[in-house]
Amino acid sequence: MPEERGLADLAGFFKIFGDQTRIRILWALSAAEMCVCDLCCLLGVKQSAVSQQLRILKQTRLVKYRREGKVIYYSLDDAHIRRVLELGMEHVMESQS
């Protein structure tokens, strides 16, 4: 068994995936780097809601950002996040069959 700290960190990691808006943001960012306005248009969600979820995703290091002039672009922090999403979706699709 891993140490308690590692298990607690893992539980916290998966807890972030428990919000549908965050999952939708992560899924969108797995396809391309986007700014807040792009995410709002794609998801049909208000800017304040997207910004709030992005803040959580940045704090938990699932999303990174870069600034280009006045625009901030967001992307997944690394390929592991994309893989977690893909594996989760694969499991869900298997369960529906």
Secondary structure in CASP SS format (residue, H / E / C, confidence):
PFRMAT SS
TARGET T0000
AUTHOR 0000-0000-0000
METHOD secondary structure of the structure
MODEL  1
M C 1.00
P C 1.00
E C 1.00
E H 1.00
R H 1.00
G H 1.00
L H 1.00
A H 1.00
D H 1.00
L H 1.00
A H 1.00
G H 1.00
F H 1.00
F H 1.00
K H 1.00
I H 1.00
F C 1.00
G C 1.00
D C 1.00
Q H 1.00
T H 1.00
R H 1.00
I H 1.00
R H 1.00
I H 1.00
L H 1.00
W H 1.00
A H 1.00
L H 1.00
S H 1.00
A H 1.00
A C 1.00
E C 1.00
M E 1.00
C E 1.00
V H 1.00
C H 1.00
D H 1.00
L H 1.00
C H 1.00
C H 1.00
L H 1.00
L H 1.00
G C 1.00
V C 1.00
K C 1.00
Q H 1.00
S H 1.00
A H 1.00
V H 1.00
S H 1.00
Q H 1.00
Q H 1.00
L H 1.00
R H 1.00
I H 1.00
L H 1.00
K H 1.00
Q H 1.00
T C 1.00
R C 1.00
L C 1.00
V E 1.00
K E 1.00
Y E 1.00
R E 1.00
R E 1.00
E E 1.00
G C 1.00
K C 1.00
V E 1.00
I E 1.00
Y E 1.00
Y E 1.00
S E 1.00
L E 1.00
D C 1.00
D C 1.00
A H 1.00
H H 1.00
I H 1.00
R H 1.00
R H 1.00
V H 1.00
L H 1.00
E H 1.00
L H 1.00
G H 1.00
M H 1.00
E H 1.00
H H 1.00
V H 1.00
M H 1.00
E H 1.00
S H 1.00
Q H 1.00
S C 1.00
END
